[in-house]
Amino acid sequence: MPAPHTEWTVGMLHEIPDDGQRYEVIDGVLLVTPAPSLLHQRVVLRLAQIIGPYVEPLGFEVLIAPAAVTWSERTEVQPDLLTLPLVNGRGVERFEDVGTLGLAVEVLSPSTARVDRFTKRREYQRRGVPESWIVDPIGRSVERWRPGDDEPEICFDSLTWQPRAAAEPLIIDLQEFFRRTHFE
């Protein structure tokens, strides 16, 4: 019987057949998550609808998972939502063509909370992602993390984001946002 893999690579990750699960690898460790819930997807879609029109004039595009962010042969993640800088006013074919994120967002699910809050969040900080959010649809809050943070800023009422200093900030009314994603 062959020995189990103890060190995964991005190449090995890409050889896994599509079975509806999401596969990621961080520092050679394989992460597997099941298909997300409807609430999870509703939160991701609504955020994309809010963030997309805001970031386009600023020179970014918004994407939702699955979208591979490959940082090395041993690290590839799929944020639930991400923004990428445009190159010459256009989106790129591969993450490696820009190599940086403007924003990474993870939406918590019971099966992903630990990985999202610790493993992936730390990776975003380590890679210098200017801002990452951990959205908790059940707790109706957003944790905002920046590269040097030891503790998150926890937002319940509103979330203000300004990826470019000269731009007007995006202000998301979180109470209204969660009312709409929960159909209240």
TORROTI-881622 format. One record per residue (C-alpha): residue in three letters; chain; x negated, y negated, z. Coordinates in pm, whole numbers, plus 50000, padded with zeros to 5 digits. Last residue first. Layout:
<nodes>
+------+-------+-------+-------+-------+
! rest ! kette !  east ! north !    up !
+------+-------+-------+-------+-------+
!  ala !     A !     X !     Y !     Z !
...
+------+-------+-------+-------+-------+
</nodes>
This chain:
<nodes>
+------+-------+-------+-------+-------+
! rest ! kette !  east ! north !    up !
+------+-------+-------+-------+-------+
!  glu !     A ! 53575 ! 46049 ! 50708 !
!  phe !     A ! 53435 ! 46243 ! 50413 !
!  his !     A ! 53112 ! 46354 ! 50595 !
!  thr !     A ! 52887 ! 46194 ! 50334 !
!  arg !     A ! 53097 ! 45877 ! 50334 !
!  arg !     A ! 53105 ! 45840 ! 50713 !
!  phe !     A ! 52730 ! 45914 ! 50719 !
!  phe !     A ! 52655 ! 45625 ! 50483 !
!  glu !     A ! 52894 ! 45391 ! 50663 !
!  gln !     A ! 52715 ! 45450 ! 50994 !
!  leu !     A ! 52380 ! 45438 ! 50821 !
!  asp !     A ! 52429 ! 45094 ! 50665 !
!  ile !     A ! 52137 ! 45111 ! 50424 !
!  ile !     A ! 51937 ! 44792 ! 50377 !
!  leu !     A ! 51704 ! 44775 ! 50078 !
!  pro !     A ! 51456 ! 44494 ! 50124 !
!  glu !     A ! 51423 ! 44208 ! 49875 !
!  ala !     A ! 51103 ! 44258 ! 49681 !
!  ala !     A ! 50775 ! 44069 ! 49719 !
!  ala !     A ! 50635 ! 44311 ! 49979 !
!  arg !     A ! 50705 ! 44620 ! 49767 !
!  pro !     A ! 50835 ! 44939 ! 49933 !
!  gln !     A ! 51082 ! 44745 ! 50151 !
!  trp !     A ! 51312 ! 44974 ! 50348 !
!  thr !     A ! 51570 ! 44878 ! 50610 !
!  leu !     A ! 51772 ! 45153 ! 50776 !
!  ser !     A ! 52089 ! 45072 ! 50964 !
!  asp !     A ! 52287 ! 45183 ! 51267 !
!  phe !     A ! 52117 ! 45501 ! 51392 !
!  cys !     A ! 51747 ! 45456 ! 51308 !
!  ile !     A ! 51470 ! 45641 ! 51492 !
!  glu !     A ! 51122 ! 45494 ! 51445 !
!  pro !     A ! 50903 ! 45798 ! 51460 !
!  glu !     A ! 50624 ! 45870 ! 51707 !
!  asp !     A ! 50250 ! 45920 ! 51646 !
!  asp !     A ! 50261 ! 45694 ! 51342 !
!  gly !     A ! 49949 ! 45636 ! 51132 !
!  pro !     A ! 50088 ! 45748 ! 50795 !
!  arg !     A ! 50442 ! 45610 ! 50831 !
!  trp !     A ! 50747 ! 45793 ! 50966 !
!  arg !     A ! 51113 ! 45690 ! 50976 !
!  glu !     A ! 51351 ! 45925 ! 51158 !
!  val !     A ! 51704 ! 45886 ! 51027 !
!  ser !     A ! 52022 ! 45938 ! 51227 !
!  arg !     A ! 52366 ! 46089 ! 51204 !
!  gly !     A ! 52287 ! 46368 ! 51455 !
!  ile !     A ! 52455 ! 46619 ! 51222 !
!  pro !     A ! 52323 ! 46460 ! 50901 !
!  asp !     A ! 51967 ! 46432 ! 51036 !
!  val !     A ! 51757 ! 46252 ! 50775 !
!  ile !     A ! 51382 ! 46280 ! 50809 !
!  trp !     A ! 51232 ! 45986 ! 50628 !
!  ser !     A ! 50884 ! 45940 ! 50491 !
!  glu !     A ! 50694 ! 45618 ! 50430 !
!  pro !     A ! 50366 ! 45511 ! 50277 !
!  val !     A ! 50274 ! 45869 ! 50178 !
!  gly !     A ! 49910 ! 45880 ! 50289 !
!  arg !     A ! 49843 ! 46249 ! 50225 !
!  arg !     A ! 49800 ! 46321 ! 50598 !
!  gln !     A ! 50128 ! 46146 ! 50675 !
!  tyr !     A ! 50314 ! 46346 ! 50411 !
!  glu !     A ! 50148 ! 46664 ! 50539 !
!  arg !     A ! 50248 ! 46581 ! 50896 !
!  arg !     A ! 50609 ! 46542 ! 50786 !
!  lys !     A ! 50593 ! 46873 ! 50596 !
!  thr !     A ! 50471 ! 47080 ! 50891 !
!  phe !     A ! 50645 ! 46907 ! 51180 !
!  arg !     A ! 50991 ! 46769 ! 51121 !
!  asp !     A ! 51060 ! 46938 ! 50788 !
!  val !     A ! 50918 ! 47278 ! 50891 !
!  arg !     A ! 51107 ! 47277 ! 51220 !
!  ala !     A ! 51433 ! 47151 ! 51071 !
!  thr !     A ! 51441 ! 47383 ! 50770 !
!  ser !     A ! 51681 ! 47666 ! 50866 !
!  pro !     A ! 51916 ! 47445 ! 51069 !
!  ser !     A ! 51924 ! 47190 ! 50786 !
!  leu !     A ! 51752 ! 46854 ! 50799 !
!  val !     A ! 51731 ! 46624 ! 50499 !
!  glu !     A ! 51372 ! 46553 ! 50398 !
!  val !     A ! 51279 ! 46228 ! 50226 !
!  ala !     A ! 50944 ! 46132 ! 50071 !
!  leu !     A ! 50880 ! 45772 ! 49964 !
!  gly !     A ! 50635 ! 45594 ! 49733 !
!  leu !     A ! 50460 ! 45915 ! 49635 !
!  thr !     A ! 50111 ! 45954 ! 49494 !
!  gly !     A ! 49919 ! 46166 ! 49247 !
!  val !     A ! 50033 ! 45973 ! 48938 !
!  asp !     A ! 49969 ! 46223 ! 48655 !
!  glu !     A ! 49936 ! 46505 ! 48913 !
!  phe !     A ! 50309 ! 46472 ! 48977 !
!  arg !     A ! 50375 ! 46602 ! 48629 !
!  glu !     A ! 50566 ! 46472 ! 48326 !
!  val !     A ! 50552 ! 46106 ! 48426 !
!  gly !     A ! 50833 ! 45851 ! 48433 !
!  arg !     A ! 50798 ! 45541 ! 48221 !
!  gly !     A ! 50730 ! 45169 ! 48266 !
!  asn !     A ! 50361 ! 45198 ! 48180 !
!  val !     A ! 50333 ! 45462 ! 48452 !
!  leu !     A ! 50633 ! 45468 ! 48688 !
!  pro !     A ! 50565 ! 45515 ! 49057 !
!  leu !     A ! 50730 ! 45819 ! 49210 !
!  thr !     A ! 51012 ! 45824 ! 49463 !
!  leu !     A ! 51111 ! 46139 ! 49643 !
!  leu !     A ! 51419 ! 46328 ! 49756 !
!  asp !     A ! 51454 ! 46676 ! 49907 !
!  pro !     A ! 51075 ! 46690 ! 49916 !
!  gln !     A ! 50932 ! 46985 ! 49723 !
!  val !     A ! 50586 ! 47080 ! 49842 !
!  glu !     A ! 50266 ! 47211 ! 49685 !
!  thr !     A ! 49944 ! 47270 ! 49879 !
!  arg !     A ! 49674 ! 47535 ! 49828 !
!  glu !     A ! 49551 ! 47450 ! 49476 !
!  ser !     A ! 49585 ! 47085 ! 49573 !
!  trp !     A ! 49832 ! 46800 ! 49603 !
!  thr !     A ! 50113 ! 46944 ! 49395 !
!  val !     A ! 50447 ! 46768 ! 49439 !
!  ala !     A ! 50694 ! 46994 ! 49260 !
!  ala !     A ! 51048 ! 46871 ! 49198 !
!  pro !     A ! 51334 ! 47091 ! 49316 !
!  ala !     A ! 51443 ! 46872 ! 49465 !
!  ile !     A ! 51558 ! 46517 ! 49391 !
!  leu !     A ! 51391 ! 46242 ! 49192 !
!  val !     A ! 51385 ! 45863 ! 49225 !
!  glu !     A ! 51192 ! 45645 ! 48983 !
!  phe !     A ! 50959 ! 45361 ! 49068 !
!  gly !     A ! 50855 ! 45031 ! 48910 !
!  leu !     A ! 51031 ! 44784 ! 49138 !
!  pro !     A ! 51320 ! 44738 ! 48892 !
!  glu !     A ! 51387 ! 45115 ! 48924 !
!  val !     A ! 51360 ! 45124 ! 49304 !
!  tyr !     A ! 51700 ! 44973 ! 49397 !
!  pro !     A ! 51906 ! 45150 ! 49131 !
!  gly !     A ! 51767 ! 45487 ! 49244 !
!  ile !     A ! 51783 ! 45433 ! 49622 !
!  ile !     A ! 52161 ! 45423 ! 49667 !
!  gln !     A ! 52259 ! 45698 ! 49422 !
!  ala !     A ! 51961 ! 45908 ! 49533 !
!  leu !     A ! 52072 ! 45871 ! 49895 !
!  arg !     A ! 52422 ! 45986 ! 49800 !
!  leu !     A ! 52281 ! 46290 ! 49619 !
!  val !     A ! 52059 ! 46392 ! 49911 !
!  val !     A ! 52340 ! 46353 ! 50165 !
!  arg !     A ! 52587 ! 46548 ! 49948 !
!  gln !     A ! 52326 ! 46821 ! 49899 !
!  his !     A ! 52280 ! 46866 ! 50273 !
!  leu !     A ! 52656 ! 46861 ! 50331 !
!  leu !     A ! 52700 ! 47129 ! 50062 !
!  ser !     A ! 52444 ! 47350 ! 50232 !
!  pro !     A ! 52094 ! 47411 ! 50098 !
!  ala !     A ! 51971 ! 47726 ! 49921 !
!  pro !     A ! 51741 ! 47925 ! 50146 !
!  thr !     A ! 51394 ! 47815 ! 50257 !
!  val !     A ! 51057 ! 47983 ! 50212 !
!  leu !     A ! 50723 ! 47834 ! 50321 !
!  leu !     A ! 50399 ! 48008 ! 50220 !
!  val !     A ! 50085 ! 47904 ! 50409 !
!  gly !     A ! 49779 ! 47828 ! 50193 !
!  asp !     A ! 49730 ! 47475 ! 50324 !
!  ile !     A ! 50095 ! 47399 ! 50257 !
!  val !     A ! 50288 ! 47620 ! 50015 !
!  glu !     A ! 50645 ! 47576 ! 49894 !
!  tyr !     A ! 50915 ! 47818 ! 49783 !
!  arg !     A ! 51282 ! 47723 ! 49760 !
!  gln !     A ! 51518 ! 48020 ! 49744 !
!  gly !     A ! 51761 ! 48086 ! 49457 !
!  asp !     A ! 51581 ! 48400 ! 49341 !
!  asp !     A ! 51349 ! 48260 ! 49075 !
!  pro !     A ! 51062 ! 48506 ! 49043 !
!  ile !     A ! 50741 ! 48424 ! 49234 !
!  glu !     A ! 50454 ! 48362 ! 48989 !
!  his !     A ! 50452 ! 47987 ! 49050 !
!  leu !     A ! 50368 ! 48040 ! 49417 !
!  met !     A ! 50071 ! 48255 ! 49323 !
!  gly !     A ! 49932 ! 47967 ! 49116 !
!  val !     A ! 50001 ! 47721 ! 49399 !
!  thr !     A ! 49786 ! 47938 ! 49623 !
!  trp !     A ! 49877 ! 48160 ! 49917 !
!  glu !     A ! 49631 ! 48285 ! 50180 !
!  thr !     A ! 49737 ! 48579 ! 50398 !
!  his !     A ! 49886 ! 48784 ! 50122 !
!  pro !     A ! 50000 ! 49125 ! 50240 !
!  ala !     A ! 49761 ! 49420 ! 50187 !
!  pro !     A ! 49857 ! 49657 ! 49908 !
!  met !     A ! 50000 ! 50000 ! 50000 !
+------+-------+-------+-------+-------+
</nodes>
